[in-house]
Amino acid sequence: MIDWIPSRKAVNCTDATYPAHGLYLKVILHLAQNPDKRYTVRYVSEHHGISRNHLVKVVNELCNHGVLGGKRVCTGGIKPAGAPEDITQGLIVRLMEPSNGLFCM
């Protein structure tokens, strides 16, 4: 489980995407706690005090990249598409900064 968020300098993130980095990780960590359960976007946004509209954009991007699985029916919701341990912080950063190289510390 990820228990820290590196500095912007350590992962070479731009100023525009660094604040969103924590939001992506909040969503992933919340869903990874109970990977078989589906959560609604409304529940996650209210639980973490996040704007629902902004969270919809984040969830949509994560679903498009195959990190999350989502259903739009009344019994739907979002959950990790695969095993939670396969979703790494590096993967999330690469999704946010696809043209940016990472350097390890």
N, C-alpha and C positions, 0 to 999 in steps of 0.2 A: 504494500500500500504506500502511496506517495504521501510523505509527511512534511514536505517542504516545497516551496516554489522558488526556483533559482532567480538570481537577479537578471535584469534585462541584458546586462553586459555578458553574463555567463552563457546565455543562449543566443546572443546576437539578434534579439528581436527589435523591431522598429517601434518607435514611440506610439504609433497608431494601434498596433496589435497587442502590445504588452498588457494593457488593462483587460482585454478580452481573454487573455491566457488564463487568468484565474477563474473566469466564468466557465470556460470549457472544462477546466479541471473540477470545478464544483459540481457540474452536471455529471461528469463521468464518475466521480467518487460517490455521489449520491446514488446513482444507479447501480454501481458495483457492490454496494452494501447488501443488496438483495437482488441478484441478477435475474431471478426467475419471475419477479414481479414486474408488472407494467405500471408506470407512473404517468399521469397526465402532465402536460406542460404547465397547466394551471397549478397543480399541486406543487411541482418543483419550484415554480416562480414564487408562489406565496410562501413556501417553506424557507426559501433563501432570501426573500425580499428583493427579487430580481424583476425587472420589467418583463412582462409577458411577451411583448412584441420583440424585444431584443432576444429573449430566450428562444422564441420560435425560429429566428434566423440562425442561431447557434445550432439548435437541434436539427434543423433542415440541412445544414452543412455537414454535420456529423452523420446524418442518415445517408446523404448523397455519397459520402466517402466510405460507407459500409461499416462505420464504427458503431452506430446505433441502428436498431430496427424499430420501425414505428408503424402503427396502424391508425387509421382515421375513423374507425367505426366506434359505436357506443361502448364496446368492450375493449377498445384500443388503448394506446398509450405508447410509451417509449421504454426500451430496455437495451442493454448491450447486445450487439449482433452476434458476438462470439463470447469466448471466455474472458472475463474481466481482466485476468492477469496478462492477456495478450495486448491490452490497450496500455501503451506506455506513454510517459510524459513526452518522450522524444517524438512519438507518432503524432501527438496533438500539436506540438510545436511545428513539425514538418507540414502538417495540414494548414496551419495558419501562415507559415512563411515558406511556401514551396520552393522559392528560388534562392533561399538563404541557406548557406552552409552552416552546420553546427560544428562546434569544436568541443571536444570532451575535456573535462577537468578531472 
